[in-house]
Amino acid sequence: MLIHFEVQRISKQRVLGLPKDLPSFDKVVPPSFFELGLAELVSIYNELCENGKRPPVIDASELQKDPNGF
């Protein structure tokens, strides 16, 4: 596909003078609680609890250990 080829070609272009391996932006400037959307998730969770519809909370590490157990 022409579009896929163009995206690959453009993504491989480099800016002169920059180091070859740049760190991820989130490693240079860690995202905030709000940027991650966690404030909205807490708000939604609280609203559902207030309406008597407490949602399940799934621990990602537990899900990875036993995906079929959920």
PDB file with SEQRES, HELIX, SHEET and CRYST1 records, atoms N, CA, C and O in Angstrom:
SEQRES   1 A   70  MET LEU ILE HIS PHE GLU VAL GLN ARG ILE SER LYS GLN          
SEQRES   2 A   70  ARG VAL LEU GLY LEU PRO LYS ASP LEU PRO SER PHE ASP          
SEQRES   3 A   70  LYS VAL VAL PRO PRO SER PHE PHE GLU LEU GLY LEU ALA          
SEQRES   4 A   70  GLU LEU VAL SER ILE TYR ASN GLU LEU CYS GLU ASN GLY          
SEQRES   5 A   70  LYS ARG PRO PRO VAL ILE ASP ALA SER GLU LEU GLN LYS          
SEQRES   6 A   70  ASP PRO ASN GLY PHE                                          
HELIX    1 AA1 LEU A    2  SER A   11  1                                  10    
HELIX    2 AA2 PHE A   25  VAL A   28  1                                   4    
HELIX    3 AA3 LEU A   38  GLU A   50  1                                  13    
HELIX    4 AA4 ALA A   60  LYS A   65  1                                   6    
HELIX    5 AA5 PRO A   67  GLY A   69  5                                   3    
CRYST1    1.000    1.000    1.000  90.00  90.00  90.00 P 1           1          
ATOM      1  N   MET A   1       0.831  -1.179   0.000  1.00  0.00           N  
ATOM      2  CA  MET A   1       0.000   0.000   0.000  1.00  0.00           C  
ATOM      3  C   MET A   1       0.878   1.245   0.000  1.00  0.00           C  
ATOM      4  O   MET A   1       1.871   1.314   0.723  1.00  0.00           O  
ATOM      5  N   LEU A   2       0.521   2.189  -0.782  1.00  0.00           N  
ATOM      6  CA  LEU A   2       1.300   3.422  -0.905  1.00  0.00           C  
ATOM      7  C   LEU A   2       1.298   4.220   0.398  1.00  0.00           C  
ATOM      8  O   LEU A   2       2.329   4.764   0.795  1.00  0.00           O  
ATOM      9  N   ILE A   3       0.153   4.290   1.061  1.00  0.00           N  
ATOM     10  CA  ILE A   3       0.053   5.074   2.294  1.00  0.00           C  
ATOM     11  C   ILE A   3       0.965   4.465   3.363  1.00  0.00           C  
ATOM     12  O   ILE A   3       1.682   5.190   4.052  1.00  0.00           O  
ATOM     13  N   HIS A   4       0.938   3.140   3.501  1.00  0.00           N  
ATOM     14  CA  HIS A   4       1.772   2.464   4.499  1.00  0.00           C  
ATOM     15  C   HIS A   4       3.248   2.735   4.212  1.00  0.00           C  
ATOM     16  O   HIS A   4       4.013   3.021   5.133  1.00  0.00           O  
ATOM     17  N   PHE A   5       3.648   2.648   2.960  1.00  0.00           N  
ATOM     18  CA  PHE A   5       5.031   2.911   2.574  1.00  0.00           C  
ATOM     19  C   PHE A   5       5.430   4.334   2.938  1.00  0.00           C  
ATOM     20  O   PHE A   5       6.518   4.560   3.467  1.00  0.00           O  
ATOM     21  N   GLU A   6       4.548   5.302   2.654  1.00  0.00           N  
ATOM     22  CA  GLU A   6       4.854   6.707   2.956  1.00  0.00           C  
ATOM     23  C   GLU A   6       5.025   6.921   4.455  1.00  0.00           C  
ATOM     24  O   GLU A   6       5.926   7.647   4.875  1.00  0.00           O  
ATOM     25  N   VAL A   7       4.179   6.302   5.262  1.00  0.00           N  
ATOM     26  CA  VAL A   7       4.282   6.451   6.716  1.00  0.00           C  
ATOM     27  C   VAL A   7       5.610   5.869   7.194  1.00  0.00           C  
ATOM     28  O   VAL A   7       6.287   6.470   8.028  1.00  0.00           O  
ATOM     29  N   GLN A   8       5.983   4.706   6.673  1.00  0.00           N  
ATOM     30  CA  GLN A   8       7.262   4.099   7.067  1.00  0.00           C  
ATOM     31  C   GLN A   8       8.427   4.992   6.650  1.00  0.00           C  
ATOM     32  O   GLN A   8       9.364   5.191   7.423  1.00  0.00           O  
ATOM     33  N   ARG A   9       8.375   5.523   5.452  1.00  0.00           N  
ATOM     34  CA  ARG A   9       9.460   6.357   4.952  1.00  0.00           C  
ATOM     35  C   ARG A   9       9.595   7.623   5.796  1.00  0.00           C  
ATOM     36  O   ARG A   9      10.704   8.006   6.170  1.00  0.00           O  
ATOM     37  N   ILE A  10       8.480   8.265   6.092  1.00  0.00           N  
ATOM     38  CA  ILE A  10       8.504   9.502   6.864  1.00  0.00           C  
ATOM     39  C   ILE A  10       8.964   9.230   8.296  1.00  0.00           C  
ATOM     40  O   ILE A  10       9.715  10.023   8.863  1.00  0.00           O  
ATOM     41  N   SER A  11       8.521   8.116   8.886  1.00  0.00           N  
ATOM     42  CA  SER A  11       8.888   7.832  10.280  1.00  0.00           C  
ATOM     43  C   SER A  11      10.374   7.531  10.429  1.00  0.00           C  
ATOM     44  O   SER A  11      10.908   7.628  11.534  1.00  0.00           O  
ATOM     45  N   LYS A  12      11.053   7.169   9.347  1.00  0.00           N  
ATOM     46  CA  LYS A  12      12.480   6.856   9.427  1.00  0.00           C  
ATOM     47  C   LYS A  12      13.362   8.069   9.182  1.00  0.00           C  
ATOM     48  O   LYS A  12      14.580   7.981   9.337  1.00  0.00           O  
ATOM     49  N   GLN A  13      12.779   9.192   8.804  1.00  0.00           N  
ATOM     50  CA  GLN A  13      13.577  10.381   8.574  1.00  0.00           C  
ATOM     51  C   GLN A  13      14.079  10.931   9.909  1.00  0.00           C  
ATOM     52  O   GLN A  13      13.367  10.886  10.913  1.00  0.00           O  
ATOM     53  N   ARG A  14      15.284  11.439   9.915  1.00  0.00           N  
ATOM     54  CA  ARG A  14      15.892  11.960  11.136  1.00  0.00           C  
ATOM     55  C   ARG A  14      16.150  13.453  10.989  1.00  0.00           C  
ATOM     56  O   ARG A  14      16.292  13.970   9.882  1.00  0.00           O  
ATOM     57  N   VAL A  15      16.206  14.118  12.106  1.00  0.00           N  
ATOM     58  CA  VAL A  15      16.559  15.529  12.118  1.00  0.00           C  
ATOM     59  C   VAL A  15      18.061  15.602  12.368  1.00  0.00           C  
ATOM     60  O   VAL A  15      18.570  15.017  13.324  1.00  0.00           O  
ATOM     61  N   LEU A  16      18.755  16.318  11.510  1.00  0.00           N  
ATOM     62  CA  LEU A  16      20.208  16.426  11.647  1.00  0.00           C  
ATOM     63  C   LEU A  16      20.592  17.038  12.985  1.00  0.00           C  
ATOM     64  O   LEU A  16      19.960  17.985  13.453  1.00  0.00           O  
ATOM     65  N   GLY A  17      21.632  16.487  13.594  1.00  0.00           N  
ATOM     66  CA  GLY A  17      22.147  17.031  14.837  1.00  0.00           C  
ATOM     67  C   GLY A  17      21.558  16.413  16.094  1.00  0.00           C  
ATOM     68  O   GLY A  17      22.066  16.655  17.189  1.00  0.00           O  
ATOM     69  N   LEU A  18      20.494  15.617  15.965  1.00  0.00           N  
ATOM     70  CA  LEU A  18      19.907  14.978  17.143  1.00  0.00           C  
ATOM     71  C   LEU A  18      20.583  13.633  17.380  1.00  0.00           C  
ATOM     72  O   LEU A  18      21.005  12.979  16.426  1.00  0.00           O  
ATOM     73  N   PRO A  19      20.693  13.211  18.638  1.00  0.00           N  
ATOM     74  CA  PRO A  19      21.268  11.894  18.914  1.00  0.00           C  
ATOM     75  C   PRO A  19      20.436  10.797  18.244  1.00  0.00           C  
ATOM     76  O   PRO A  19      19.242  10.971  17.997  1.00  0.00           O  
ATOM     77  N   LYS A  20      21.075   9.684  17.961  1.00  0.00           N  
ATOM     78  CA  LYS A  20      20.396   8.584  17.274  1.00  0.00           C  
ATOM     79  C   LYS A  20      19.257   8.004  18.113  1.00  0.00           C  
ATOM     80  O   LYS A  20      18.170   7.746  17.596  1.00  0.00           O  
ATOM     81  N   ASP A  21      19.505   7.804  19.390  1.00  0.00           N  
ATOM     82  CA  ASP A  21      18.485   7.216  20.269  1.00  0.00           C  
ATOM     83  C   ASP A  21      18.013   8.249  21.277  1.00  0.00           C  
ATOM     84  O   ASP A  21      18.704   8.532  22.255  1.00  0.00           O  
ATOM     85  N   LEU A  22      16.845   8.806  21.039  1.00  0.00           N  
ATOM     86  CA  LEU A  22      16.261   9.767  21.975  1.00  0.00           C  
ATOM     87  C   LEU A  22      15.397   9.028  22.979  1.00  0.00           C  
ATOM     88  O   LEU A  22      14.704   8.081  22.609  1.00  0.00           O  
ATOM     89  N   PRO A  23      15.418   9.438  24.245  1.00  0.00           N  
ATOM     90  CA  PRO A  23      14.542   8.792  25.223  1.00  0.00           C  
ATOM     91  C   PRO A  23      13.086   9.163  24.969  1.00  0.00           C  
ATOM     92  O   PRO A  23      12.791  10.204  24.381  1.00  0.00           O  
ATOM     93  N   SER A  24      12.192   8.308  25.414  1.00  0.00           N  
ATOM     94  CA  SER A  24      10.766   8.591  25.300  1.00  0.00           C  
ATOM     95  C   SER A  24      10.439   9.866  26.069  1.00  0.00           C  
ATOM     96  O   SER A  24      11.064  10.166  27.086  1.00  0.00           O  
ATOM     97  N   PHE A  25       9.466  10.603  25.578  1.00  0.00           N  
ATOM     98  CA  PHE A  25       9.068  11.849  26.235  1.00  0.00           C  
ATOM     99  C   PHE A  25       8.652  11.588  27.674  1.00  0.00           C  
ATOM    100  O   PHE A  25       8.969  12.378  28.563  1.00  0.00           O  
ATOM    101  N   ASP A  26       7.934  10.469  27.917  1.00  0.00           N  
ATOM    102  CA  ASP A  26       7.464  10.192  29.271  1.00  0.00           C  
ATOM    103  C   ASP A  26       8.599   9.846  30.227  1.00  0.00           C  
ATOM    104  O   ASP A  26       8.408   9.889  31.442  1.00  0.00           O  
ATOM    105  N   LYS A  27       9.782   9.503  29.701  1.00  0.00           N  
ATOM    106  CA  LYS A  27      10.928   9.263  30.569  1.00  0.00           C  
ATOM    107  C   LYS A  27      11.637  10.568  30.906  1.00  0.00           C  
ATOM    108  O   LYS A  27      12.313  10.664  31.930  1.00  0.00           O  
ATOM    109  N   VAL A  28      11.487  11.557  30.059  1.00  0.00           N  
ATOM    110  CA  VAL A  28      12.091  12.865  30.306  1.00  0.00           C  
ATOM    111  C   VAL A  28      11.173  13.699  31.191  1.00  0.00           C  
ATOM    112  O   VAL A  28      11.624  14.314  32.157  1.00  0.00           O  
ATOM    113  N   VAL A  29       9.898  13.718  30.863  1.00  0.00           N  
ATOM    114  CA  VAL A  29       8.884  14.457  31.621  1.00  0.00           C  
ATOM    115  C   VAL A  29       7.762  13.477  31.951  1.00  0.00           C  
ATOM    116  O   VAL A  29       6.882  13.247  31.122  1.00  0.00           O  
ATOM    117  N   PRO A  30       7.783  12.898  33.153  1.00  0.00           N  
ATOM    118  CA  PRO A  30       6.751  11.925  33.507  1.00  0.00           C  
ATOM    119  C   PRO A  30       5.355  12.541  33.416  1.00  0.00           C  
ATOM    120  O   PRO A  30       5.153  13.679  33.839  1.00  0.00           O  
ATOM    121  N   PRO A  31       4.387  11.794  32.864  1.00  0.00           N  
ATOM    122  CA  PRO A  31       3.032  12.322  32.750  1.00  0.00           C  
ATOM    123  C   PRO A  31       2.393  12.506  34.127  1.00  0.00           C  
ATOM    124  O   PRO A  31       2.690  11.771  35.069  1.00  0.00           O  
ATOM    125  N   SER A  32       1.530  13.478  34.219  1.00  0.00           N  
ATOM    126  CA  SER A  32       0.874  13.760  35.494  1.00  0.00           C  
ATOM    127  C   SER A  32      -0.361  12.873  35.660  1.00  0.00           C  
ATOM    128  O   SER A  32      -0.814  12.213  34.725  1.00  0.00           O  
ATOM    129  N   PHE A  33      -0.875  12.883  36.861  1.00  0.00           N  
ATOM    130  CA  PHE A  33      -2.102  12.170  37.225  1.00  0.00           C  
ATOM    131  C   PHE A  33      -3.235  12.541  36.272  1.00  0.00           C  
ATOM    132  O   PHE A  33      -4.005  11.680  35.847  1.00  0.00           O  
ATOM    133  N   PHE A  34      -3.330  13.827  35.939  1.00  0.00           N  
ATOM    134  CA  PHE A  34      -4.397  14.313  35.070  1.00  0.00           C  
ATOM    135  C   PHE A  34      -4.153  13.943  33.614  1.00  0.00           C  
ATOM    136  O   PHE A  34      -5.093  13.595  32.899  1.00  0.00           O  
ATOM    137  N   GLU A  35      -2.889  14.015  33.163  1.00  0.00           N  
ATOM    138  CA  GLU A  35      -2.577  13.675  31.779  1.00  0.00           C  
ATOM    139  C   GLU A  35      -2.841  12.199  31.479  1.00  0.00           C  
ATOM    140  O   GLU A  35      -3.177  11.839  30.351  1.00  0.00           O  
ATOM    141  N   LEU A  36      -2.688  11.358  32.485  1.00  0.00           N  
ATOM    142  CA  LEU A  36      -2.953   9.934  32.300  1.00  0.00           C  
ATOM    143  C   LEU A  36      -4.447   9.614  32.297  1.00  0.00           C  
ATOM    144  O   LEU A  36      -4.853   8.507  31.944  1.00  0.00           O  
ATOM    145  N   GLY A  37      -5.247  10.581  32.689  1.00  0.00           N  
ATOM    146  CA  GLY A  37      -6.688  10.363  32.728  1.00  0.00           C  
ATOM    147  C   GLY A  37      -7.166   9.707  34.007  1.00  0.00           C  
ATOM    148  O   GLY A  37      -8.318   9.286  34.104  1.00  0.00           O  
ATOM    149  N   LEU A  38      -6.277   9.619  34.990  1.00  0.00           N  
ATOM    150  CA  LEU A  38      -6.650   8.941  36.229  1.00  0.00           C  
ATOM    151  C   LEU A  38      -7.682   9.732  37.027  1.00  0.00           C  
ATOM    152  O   LEU A  38      -8.525   9.143  37.703  1.00  0.00           O  
ATOM    153  N   ALA A  39      -7.624  11.046  36.953  1.00  0.00           N  
ATOM    154  CA  ALA A  39      -8.611  11.862  37.670  1.00  0.00           C  
ATOM    155  C   ALA A  39     -10.019  11.567  37.154  1.00  0.00           C  
ATOM    156  O   ALA A  39     -10.965  11.472  37.935  1.00  0.00           O  
ATOM    157  N   GLU A  40     -10.150  11.424  35.843  1.00  0.00           N  
ATOM    158  CA  GLU A  40     -11.459  11.116  35.259  1.00  0.00           C  
ATOM    159  C   GLU A  40     -11.936   9.736  35.681  1.00  0.00           C  
ATOM    160  O   GLU A  40     -13.121   9.537  35.951  1.00  0.00           O  
ATOM    161  N   LEU A  41     -10.995   8.768  35.739  1.00  0.00           N  
ATOM    162  CA  LEU A  41     -11.370   7.416  36.158  1.00  0.00           C  
ATOM    163  C   LEU A  41     -11.855   7.394  37.598  1.00  0.00           C  
ATOM    164  O   LEU A  41     -12.831   6.715  37.918  1.00  0.00           O  
ATOM    165  N   VAL A  42     -11.178   8.133  38.468  1.00  0.00           N  
ATOM    166  CA  VAL A  42     -11.594   8.209  39.873  1.00  0.00           C  
ATOM    167  C   VAL A  42     -12.972   8.861  39.964  1.00  0.00           C  
ATOM    168  O   VAL A  42     -13.824   8.423  40.737  1.00  0.00           O  
ATOM    169  N   SER A  43     -13.179   9.898  39.179  1.00  0.00           N  
ATOM    170  CA  SER A  43     -14.473  10.585  39.172  1.00  0.00           C  
ATOM    171  C   SER A  43     -15.595   9.647  38.715  1.00  0.00           C  
ATOM    172  O   SER A  43     -16.663   9.605  39.326  1.00  0.00           O  
ATOM    173  N   ILE A  44     -15.348   8.907  37.649  1.00  0.00           N  
ATOM    174  CA  ILE A  44     -16.355   7.957  37.138  1.00  0.00           C  
ATOM    175  C   ILE A  44     -16.625   6.874  38.177  1.00  0.00           C  
ATOM    176  O   ILE A  44     -17.778   6.520  38.427  1.00  0.00           O  
ATOM    177  N   TYR A  45     -15.563   6.350  38.780  1.00  0.00           N  
ATOM    178  CA  TYR A  45     -15.713   5.316  39.803  1.00  0.00           C  
ATOM    179  C   TYR A  45     -16.569   5.834  40.962  1.00  0.00           C  
ATOM    180  O   TYR A  45     -17.496   5.157  41.406  1.00  0.00           O  
ATOM    181  N   ASN A  46     -16.251   7.040  41.448  1.00  0.00           N  
ATOM    182  CA  ASN A  46     -17.010   7.623  42.564  1.00  0.00           C  
ATOM    183  C   ASN A  46     -18.462   7.849  42.200  1.00  0.00           C  
ATOM    184  O   ASN A  46     -19.351   7.593  43.012  1.00  0.00           O  
ATOM    185  N   GLU A  47     -18.717   8.325  40.993  1.00  0.00           N  
ATOM    186  CA  GLU A  47     -20.090   8.567  40.555  1.00  0.00           C  
ATOM    187  C   GLU A  47     -20.886   7.271  40.492  1.00  0.00           C  
ATOM    188  O   GLU A  47     -22.042   7.227  40.911  1.00  0.00           O  
ATOM    189  N   LEU A  48     -20.267   6.215  39.968  1.00  0.00           N  
ATOM    190  CA  LEU A  48     -20.956   4.923  39.914  1.00  0.00           C  
ATOM    191  C   LEU A  48     -21.238   4.388  41.312  1.00  0.00           C  
ATOM    192  O   LEU A  48     -22.312   3.839  41.558  1.00  0.00           O  
ATOM    193  N   CYS A  49     -20.285   4.542  42.230  1.00  0.00           N  
ATOM    194  CA  CYS A  49     -20.490   4.097  43.610  1.00  0.00           C  
ATOM    195  C   CYS A  49     -21.626   4.856  44.276  1.00  0.00           C  
ATOM    196  O   CYS A  49     -22.430   4.270  45.001  1.00  0.00           O  
ATOM    197  N   GLU A  50     -21.694   6.166  44.030  1.00  0.00           N  
ATOM    198  CA  GLU A  50     -22.772   6.984  44.601  1.00  0.00           C  
ATOM    199  C   GLU A  50     -24.137   6.553  44.083  1.00  0.00           C  
ATOM    200  O   GLU A  50     -25.141   6.680  44.783  1.00  0.00           O  
ATOM    201  N   ASN A  51     -24.172   6.039  42.843  1.00  0.00           N  
ATOM    202  CA  ASN A  51     -25.429   5.579  42.250  1.00  0.00           C  
ATOM    203  C   ASN A  51     -25.727   4.116  42.575  1.00  0.00           C  
ATOM    204  O   ASN A  51     -26.676   3.539  42.043  1.00  0.00           O  
ATOM    205  N   GLY A  52     -24.906   3.512  43.458  1.00  0.00           N  
ATOM    206  CA  GLY A  52     -25.139   2.131  43.861  1.00  0.00           C  
ATOM    207  C   GLY A  52     -24.684   1.105  42.840  1.00  0.00           C  
ATOM    208  O   GLY A  52     -25.106  -0.049  42.910  1.00  0.00           O  
ATOM    209  N   LYS A  53     -23.849   1.481  41.908  1.00  0.00           N  
ATOM    210  CA  LYS A  53     -23.375   0.558  40.863  1.00  0.00           C  
ATOM    211  C   LYS A  53     -21.854   0.448  40.941  1.00  0.00           C  
ATOM    212  O   LYS A  53     -21.144   0.834  40.012  1.00  0.00           O  
ATOM    213  N   ARG A  54     -21.364  -0.083  42.061  1.00  0.00           N  
ATOM    214  CA  ARG A  54     -19.906  -0.164  42.256  1.00  0.00           C  
ATOM    215  C   ARG A  54     -19.275  -1.060  41.179  1.00  0.00           C  
ATOM    216  O   ARG A  54     -19.602  -2.243  41.087  1.00  0.00           O  
ATOM    217  N   PRO A  55     -18.384  -0.502  40.378  1.00  0.00           N  
ATOM    218  CA  PRO A  55     -17.760  -1.289  39.310  1.00  0.00           C  
ATOM    219  C   PRO A  55     -16.650  -2.183  39.865  1.00  0.00           C  
ATOM    220  O   PRO A  55     -16.059  -1.878  40.901  1.00  0.00           O  
ATOM    221  N   PRO A  56     -16.373  -3.285  39.172  1.00  0.00           N  
ATOM    222  CA  PRO A  56     -15.263  -4.127  39.617  1.00  0.00           C  
ATOM    223  C   PRO A  56     -13.927  -3.431  39.346  1.00  0.00           C  
ATOM    224  O   PRO A  56     -13.787  -2.683  38.378  1.00  0.00           O  
ATOM    225  N   VAL A  57     -12.969  -3.687  40.203  1.00  0.00           N  
ATOM    226  CA  VAL A  57     -11.617  -3.172  40.009  1.00  0.00           C  
ATOM    227  C   VAL A  57     -10.723  -4.387  39.796  1.00  0.00           C  
ATOM    228  O   VAL A  57     -10.642  -5.267  40.654  1.00  0.00           O  
ATOM    229  N   ILE A  58     -10.059  -4.430  38.656  1.00  0.00           N  
ATOM    230  CA  ILE A  58      -9.220  -5.577  38.310  1.00  0.00           C  
ATOM    231  C   ILE A  58      -7.760  -5.179  38.399  1.00  0.00           C  
ATOM    232  O   ILE A  58      -7.329  -4.210  37.772  1.00  0.00           O  
ATOM    233  N   ASP A  59      -7.007  -5.926  39.174  1.00  0.00           N  
ATOM    234  CA  ASP A  59      -5.572  -5.698  39.317  1.00  0.00           C  
ATOM    235  C   ASP A  59      -4.881  -6.287  38.086  1.00  0.00           C  
ATOM    236  O   ASP A  59      -4.971  -7.490  37.840  1.00  0.00           O  
ATOM    237  N   ALA A  60      -4.196  -5.447  37.317  1.00  0.00           N  
ATOM    238  CA  ALA A  60      -3.572  -5.885  36.069  1.00  0.00           C  
ATOM    239  C   ALA A  60      -2.557  -6.997  36.293  1.00  0.00           C  
ATOM    240  O   ALA A  60      -2.454  -7.911  35.475  1.00  0.00           O  
ATOM    241  N   SER A  61      -1.808  -6.934  37.386  1.00  0.00           N  
ATOM    242  CA  SER A  61      -0.812  -7.986  37.639  1.00  0.00           C  
ATOM    243  C   SER A  61      -1.490  -9.324  37.924  1.00  0.00           C  
ATOM    244  O   SER A  61      -0.990 -10.371  37.512  1.00  0.00           O  
ATOM    245  N   GLU A  62      -2.625  -9.297  38.627  1.00  0.00           N  
ATOM    246  CA  GLU A  62      -3.381 -10.518  38.883  1.00  0.00           C  
ATOM    247  C   GLU A  62      -3.979 -11.063  37.583  1.00  0.00           C  
ATOM    248  O   GLU A  62      -4.018 -12.275  37.373  1.00  0.00           O  
ATOM    249  N   LEU A  63      -4.435 -10.182  36.732  1.00  0.00           N  
ATOM    250  CA  LEU A  63      -4.997 -10.586  35.442  1.00  0.00           C  
ATOM    251  C   LEU A  63      -3.917 -11.247  34.573  1.00  0.00           C  
ATOM    252  O   LEU A  63      -4.191 -12.228  33.882  1.00  0.00           O  
ATOM    253  N   GLN A  64      -2.710 -10.715  34.610  1.00  0.00           N  
ATOM    254  CA  GLN A  64      -1.619 -11.306  33.832  1.00  0.00           C  
ATOM    255  C   GLN A  64      -1.232 -12.676  34.362  1.00  0.00           C  
ATOM    256  O   GLN A  64      -0.882 -13.566  33.587  1.00  0.00           O  
ATOM    257  N   LYS A  65      -1.291 -12.854  35.678  1.00  0.00           N  
ATOM    258  CA  LYS A  65      -0.929 -14.147  36.274  1.00  0.00           C  
ATOM    259  C   LYS A  65      -1.937 -15.233  35.902  1.00  0.00           C  
ATOM    260  O   LYS A  65      -1.555 -16.373  35.636  1.00  0.00           O  
ATOM    261  N   ASP A  66      -3.223 -14.878  35.883  1.00  0.00           N  
ATOM    262  CA  ASP A  66      -4.267 -15.870  35.622  1.00  0.00           C  
ATOM    263  C   ASP A  66      -5.396 -15.259  34.795  1.00  0.00           C  
ATOM    264  O   ASP A  66      -6.462 -14.958  35.333  1.00  0.00           O  
ATOM    265  N   PRO A  67      -5.174 -15.070  33.481  1.00  0.00           N  
ATOM    266  CA  PRO A  67      -6.195 -14.428  32.655  1.00  0.00           C  
ATOM    267  C   PRO A  67      -7.494 -15.228  32.570  1.00  0.00           C  
ATOM    268  O   PRO A  67      -8.568 -14.644  32.428  1.00  0.00           O  
ATOM    269  N   ASN A  68      -7.413 -16.530  32.654  1.00  0.00           N  
ATOM    270  CA  ASN A  68      -8.629 -17.346  32.567  1.00  0.00           C  
ATOM    271  C   ASN A  68      -9.426 -17.326  33.860  1.00  0.00           C  
ATOM    272  O   ASN A  68     -10.591 -17.724  33.869  1.00  0.00           O  
ATOM    273  N   GLY A  69      -8.825 -16.874  34.945  1.00  0.00           N  
ATOM    274  CA  GLY A  69      -9.513 -16.819  36.215  1.00  0.00           C  
ATOM    275  C   GLY A  69     -10.475 -15.646  36.333  1.00  0.00           C  
ATOM    276  O   GLY A  69     -11.205 -15.534  37.318  1.00  0.00           O  
ATOM    277  N   PHE A  70     -10.478 -14.773  35.334  1.00  0.00           N  
ATOM    278  CA  PHE A  70     -11.365 -13.612  35.402  1.00  0.00           C  
ATOM    279  C   PHE A  70     -12.557 -13.845  34.572  1.00  0.00           C  
ATOM    280  O   PHE A  70     -13.432 -12.983  34.493  1.00  0.00           O  
TER     281      PHE A  70                                                      
END                                                                             
